[in-house]
Amino acid sequence: MIRLYWDFFGPVAEKLATHQLEHLGQFLEREKRPAHGSGVESRGALHSAAWVDLDEADAEPVAATLRVKRRELR
């Protein structure tokens, strides 16, 4: 399993990460790529990230299409 992250910075980082998560869910549903979890995490007042856990086979095409910022093996 791989966790993909999209990082956002600044005073509206959490709002942007939440918005990204909505679009990410729509994309995964449309592409029929099941997620094993997703969410938004904050790493301080000016940094938030949207994340999703995917199988390796699904993670690579999603990362390439949606320009992922970070990835982590789970």
Secondary structure, DSSP 8 states (H G I E B T S, - for coil): -EEEEEEEESTTHHHHHHHHHHHHHHHHHHHT---S-EEEEESSTTEEEEEEEE-HHHHHHHHHHHT-SEEEE-
